[in-house]
Amino acid sequence: MFELSGFGGLLILALDLWAIISVIGSNATTGKKVIWTLLILFLPILGFILWLIMGPRSATRRV
């Protein structure tokens, strides 16, 4: 079975926290924020990858 521990687990935790903070700071609706946050919490690796590809961006990261 695949187990995340040590540095790998800490890295996933840090990336997930960054994603959740970015979701909360985005201009998305409250419902979308809740769905993205739950997705990232319950599926840490897959949720983070999906957020990178198609998730809401923070309001401060405008181009």
URBELQUI-V238233 format. One record per pair of residues at least 24 apart in sequence whose ideal C-beta (glycine too) atoms are under 10 Angstrom apart, sorted by the first residue. I is the first residue (numbers start at 1). J is the second residue. D is the distance in Angstrom with one decimal. If there is no record, write none. Layout:
BEGIN
i=[I/I]
j=[J/J]
d=[D/D]
END
This chain:
BEGIN
i=[2/4/4/9/12/12/12/13/15/15/15/15/15/15/15/16/16/16/16/16/16/16/16/18/18/18/19/19/19/19/19/19/19/19/20/20/20/21/22/22/22/22/22/22/22/22/23/23/23/23/23/24/24/25/25/25/25/25/25/26/26/26/26/26/26/26/27/27/27/27/27/28/28/28/28/29/32]
j=[45/44/45/44/44/45/48/44/40/44/45/48/49/51/52/40/41/43/44/45/47/48/51/48/51/58/44/47/48/49/50/51/52/55/47/48/51/58/51/55/56/57/58/59/60/61/51/55/56/57/58/56/58/56/57/58/59/60/61/55/56/57/58/59/60/61/56/57/58/59/62/55/56/57/59/56/56]
d=[9.8/8.2/8.3/9.3/5.4/6.4/7.4/7.9/9.3/8.4/9.0/5.5/9.8/9.5/9.1/5.4/7.5/9.9/5.2/8.7/7.4/5.7/9.0/8.8/9.7/9.8/9.4/7.6/5.4/9.8/9.7/4.8/7.8/7.2/9.5/9.6/8.9/7.8/7.9/7.8/7.7/6.8/4.4/9.5/9.1/7.7/7.1/6.6/6.0/9.1/8.2/9.7/8.7/9.1/8.9/4.3/5.8/6.8/8.9/8.1/3.7/5.9/5.6/6.2/9.6/9.0/7.2/8.5/8.9/5.4/9.7/8.6/3.9/9.0/9.8/9.2/6.4]
END
